[in-house]
Every structure is written in structure tokens, then in C-alpha cells.
Amino acid sequence: MNRESERSKSSNVNVQDGFFYAMRRDARPIHVYLLTGKRITGILRRFDRYVLVVESHGLEHLIFKHAIANVCAARSEGEALG
């Protein structure tokens, strides 16, 4: 493999994957805000290029990424609000 192809592979860093791997690894609750305004809060179980699987209230929700407006880590009850 030449240096140019190595550089192009390393420059194709996917920010989403790093974020979602960390959320799944830590098993922290996340908030998923949909384009409709609905919020789903749960634990990220799996993800791929097109979908997230979030467990909430004992159910697994398959959420298509094109329907997501925002994803963030949910605050635990002990965390400060400000």
C-alpha cells in the first residue's frame, strides 16, 4: 500500500462512529431527538451506517438516522445542571 492511499484512509475519520462507540461502550443513557420533535431516551445497543438501536423501557427501537435531528448523552441525576 502506498502512502497516499494510507493517508486517504486515515483522513476518512467518521465522527459519528467514534461518538456512538463511546456511548455504546459506556452504556450511558442517550437522548435521541427526532425531526418530528419527539425524544427517545435509552441505552444505545447497536448502530450501523443507517440506523441506531436504542433500548428504552424494555423495548428496542430501530431509529433511522435520516429521521434524527440530534443525539446527546443524557445527564445522570447526580450531574449539575449548569
DRENDO-1510 file (C-alpha; in Angstrom, 1 decimal, always signed):
<recs>
REC; n; res; u; v; w
REC; 1; MET; +0.0; +0.0; +0.0 .
REC; 2; ASN; +1.4; +3.4; -0.9 .
REC; 3; ARG; +1.5; +6.4; +1.4 .
REC; 4; GLU; -1.2; +8.3; -0.5 .
REC; 5; SER; -3.8; +5.6; +0.0 .
REC; 6; GLU; -2.8; +5.2; +3.6 .
REC; 7; ARG; -3.3; +9.0; +4.1 .
REC; 8; SER; -6.7; +8.9; +2.4 .
REC; 9; LYS; -7.9; +6.1; +4.6 .
REC; 10; SER; -6.8; +7.9; +7.8 .
REC; 11; SER; -8.4; +11.1; +6.7 .
REC; 12; ASN; -11.8; +9.4; +6.3 .
REC; 13; VAL; -12.4; +9.6; +10.1 .
REC; 14; ASN; -16.1; +9.1; +10.8 .
REC; 15; VAL; -17.0; +11.4; +13.8 .
REC; 16; GLN; -20.4; +9.5; +14.2 .
REC; 17; ASP; -18.7; +6.2; +14.7 .
REC; 18; GLY; -16.4; +7.4; +17.5 .
REC; 19; PHE; -19.3; +9.1; +19.3 .
REC; 20; PHE; -21.6; +6.1; +19.0 .
REC; 21; TYR; -18.8; +3.6; +20.0 .
REC; 22; ALA; -18.2; +5.6; +23.2 .
REC; 23; MET; -21.9; +5.9; +24.0 .
REC; 24; ARG; -22.4; +2.1; +23.5 .
REC; 25; ARG; -19.2; +1.2; +25.4 .
REC; 26; ASP; -20.2; +3.4; +28.4 .
REC; 27; ALA; -23.8; +2.2; +28.3 .
REC; 28; ARG; -24.9; +5.7; +29.4 .
REC; 29; PRO; -28.4; +6.8; +28.6 .
REC; 30; ILE; -28.7; +9.0; +25.5 .
REC; 31; HIS; -31.4; +11.3; +24.2 .
REC; 32; VAL; -32.3; +10.9; +20.5 .
REC; 33; TYR; -34.3; +13.8; +19.2 .
REC; 34; LEU; -36.2; +13.1; +16.0 .
REC; 35; LEU; -37.0; +15.6; +13.3 .
REC; 36; THR; -40.7; +15.4; +14.5 .
REC; 37; GLY; -39.6; +16.8; +17.9 .
REC; 38; LYS; -40.1; +13.5; +19.7 .
REC; 39; ARG; -37.4; +12.5; +22.2 .
REC; 40; ILE; -36.4; +8.9; +22.8 .
REC; 41; THR; -34.2; +8.2; +25.9 .
REC; 42; GLY; -32.4; +4.9; +26.3 .
REC; 43; ILE; -29.3; +2.9; +26.0 .
REC; 44; LEU; -27.6; +2.6; +22.6 .
REC; 45; ARG; -27.3; -1.1; +21.9 .
REC; 46; ARG; -26.2; -1.2; +18.2 .
REC; 47; PHE; -25.7; +1.0; +15.3 .
REC; 48; ASP; -24.6; +0.9; +11.7 .
REC; 49; ARG; -24.4; +3.2; +8.7 .
REC; 50; TYR; -28.2; +3.8; +8.6 .
REC; 51; VAL; -29.8; +3.1; +12.0 .
REC; 52; LEU; -29.5; +3.1; +15.8 .
REC; 53; VAL; -31.0; +0.5; +18.1 .
REC; 54; VAL; -31.9; +2.2; +21.4 .
REC; 55; GLU; -33.3; +0.2; +24.3 .
REC; 56; SER; -35.9; +2.1; +26.2 .
REC; 57; HIS; -38.4; +0.8; +28.8 .
REC; 58; GLY; -37.6; -2.8; +27.9 .
REC; 59; LEU; -38.2; -2.3; +24.2 .
REC; 60; GLU; -35.6; -2.0; +21.4 .
REC; 61; HIS; -36.3; +0.9; +19.0 .
REC; 62; LEU; -34.9; +0.9; +15.5 .
REC; 63; ILE; -34.3; +4.5; +14.6 .
REC; 64; PHE; -33.3; +5.5; +11.1 .
REC; 65; LYS; -30.5; +8.1; +11.1 .
REC; 66; HIS; -32.2; +10.2; +8.4 .
REC; 67; ALA; -35.0; +10.8; +11.0 .
REC; 68; ILE; -32.7; +12.1; +13.7 .
REC; 69; ALA; -32.1; +15.8; +14.4 .
REC; 70; ASN; -29.8; +15.4; +17.4 .
REC; 71; VAL; -28.2; +12.9; +19.7 .
REC; 72; CYS; -26.7; +13.7; +23.1 .
REC; 73; ALA; -25.7; +11.9; +26.3 .
REC; 74; ALA; -28.4; +12.1; +28.9 .
REC; 75; ARG; -27.4; +13.7; +32.2 .
REC; 76; SER; -27.5; +11.4; +35.2 .
REC; 77; GLU; -29.5; +12.6; +38.2 .
REC; 78; GLY; -26.3; +13.5; +40.1 .
REC; 79; GLU; -24.8; +15.8; +37.5 .
REC; 80; ALA; -25.1; +19.5; +37.9 .
REC; 81; LEU; -27.4; +21.4; +35.6 .
REC; 82; GLY; -25.2; +24.4; +34.9 .
</recs>
